[in-house]
Amino acid sequence: MPSFKKFSIILSLVVMLFLNGCIAMSPYEGPKDFFDGSVITTSVKSRLISTNKFDSFQISVSTLNGDILLSGFVANERQKALAEQVANNTQGVKKVINNIVVIP
């Protein structure tokens, strides 16, 4: 069963990379940094989706040089804190800026 979970996470990452579409590269990072940031962003999004702790949420994830910006809306403070914790515990993340707004 763990291999299926690993496969589903990898598949989610690949799908999300393709769903990102054409994204303009930041002038503050090179191609390798941009790719690494895309992988981190996709990983955070995938982990947020697989958490299953959110009733309904809309969270955007952006990455620049390993720093994550979370924005969007959740139903309560617990979900906001959980989103930050998930992002902080993702490989490659240096810092999380949590701009998520709680809308009860």
C-alpha positions, 0 to 999 in steps of 0.5 A: 500500500505505501508504494501506491501512496507514493505513486499517487503523490508522484502522479499528482506532482506531475499532473500539477506541473502540467496544470501550471501551464505557461508561467512567467519566470521571475527575474530574481531566479534562474531556470534551475531555481525556477524549476526547483520552485515549481517542484516545491509549489507542486509538492506543497499543493499536493500535500495540502490536497492529500491532507483531507483535513480541509472541509472546503478551501481555496489556497494558492501557493507561490514559491520564490527561492524556497520561500512559500507564500500561502494565500486564499481562504479557509473556514477556521484558524485550525485550517490556516495553521494546518496549511502553514504546518504542511508547507513548513514540513515540505522538503525544500521550503525555507520560509512560509508567509501565511496570508490565508484569510479565515472566512467562517 
